[in-house]
Amino acid sequence: MPLYEHVFLARQDLAQAQVDALAENATAIVEANQGKVTKVENWGLRSLAYKIAKNRKAHYVMLNIDAPAGVVAELERQTQINEDVIRYMTVKVEELESGPSVMMRKNERDRRGGGSRRDRDND
């Protein structure tokens, strides 16, 4: 089956439990249509580059999906209807990342306090 990464941005005024419920709803849609969600990553509340629907921040969530193309069409249709989701994007990939995504690794590096360009170039 084809592999996809589905990222959606939820409104900033939602509680974390509501964002988790959105991810569970997306997972249920995929699984109801003979697909499989292999990983769900919550990237947290992050600033947007520009305002979207009067929001300056959004909750970012990524799903790794192993499903037929029709499942993705249904997932995007349901996501588009949901008023809590302000943007979404689904990308077909050759293979899914097994470990944490680039965004999660970046968050860990920022929390450690490291991350100057000179430190990365010397590794």
N, C-alpha and C positions, 0 to 999 in steps of 0.2 A: 504494500500500500504506500501511497505517497506520504511524505513527511512535511509538516508545516510548523511554523512558529506564528502564534496569534498573540498580538499585544494589544491591550486596550487600556484607555485612560478613563478613569472614573472621576466624577465630580469631587472637588476638594472638601465639600461639606459633609461627605458621607463618613460614617464611623467605620473603623477597620472591620467590624463584624459584617457590615453591609457590603464592603468590598469583597470579603471572603465569600459571602453569599453569591455575589455576581460570578466569581470564579467557579463556585460549585454549580451554578446554573449552566454555565458554559460547558463544564465537564459533563453534566447530565445530558445536554443536547448532543454532544459528541458521542457519548456512550449509547444513547437511545438509537442512534443511527449506525451502529456497528463500527464505531471508531474507538480510539483509545487515547486518553490523555496520559502521557508518560511523565510529565513534570509540570508543576505549577510554581512559578516564582513571583513573589510579591516584592516589587522594587521600592515600595513605600511612596510617601507623599513627596513629590519633587516639583520644582519650579518649572514652568513652561517658558519657552523662548518668547512667546507672545500670548496675549489674552485669547482664549477660546471660549465663546459663550459666557463672557464675563468672569471666567475663572483664570486666576494667575498661577494656580498649582493644580496638580492632579495626582491621583493614586495610579501608579503604573503596575500592571499585572501581565505576565507572560505565560502562555500555555504552549507546551510542546505536544503536537498532535500527530497521531499516526492514523489516518482515516482516508476514505475515498473522497473525491472532489465534491460530490453532492453534499457531504456532511459539512464541508467548509462553507458552501453556499447557504445552507440552512443556518449555520452558526452566525454568519455575517448578517443574514436577514433578521434573526432574533436580536443580535447586538444593535443593529441599526434602529430597531423599534424601541429599545430600552432608553429611557430618558436620563438615566444615571451615567451612561457611557457617552463621553463627549468626542472621542476619536477611537478608531481601531485600525489595525492593519494585519493582514495575514500574508505570510511569505512562504513560498514553497522552498524547501531546503534539501540538499543532497543527503545530509545526515544530521541527526540531533546531537547537541552537546551532551555528554554524559555527566560532566561536573557542573559547577556553578557557571552561569553565563558571565559575559564580560561585565555587565552592569553590577552583578553581585561581587565580582572580584574587585571592581573599582570601589564599591562601598566599603569593603573590608580594608583596602589600602588607605582610604580616606580616614577611617576610624583609627587605624594604627598611627596616623600622624605622618606617615611617610609619603612618598609620591612626588618628590621634586624630579624634574626632567633629568637632572644630572645623575640621580640615583638609579633611574631606570636604564639610562644609557650605559652605565658601568656594569650591569648584570650580565 
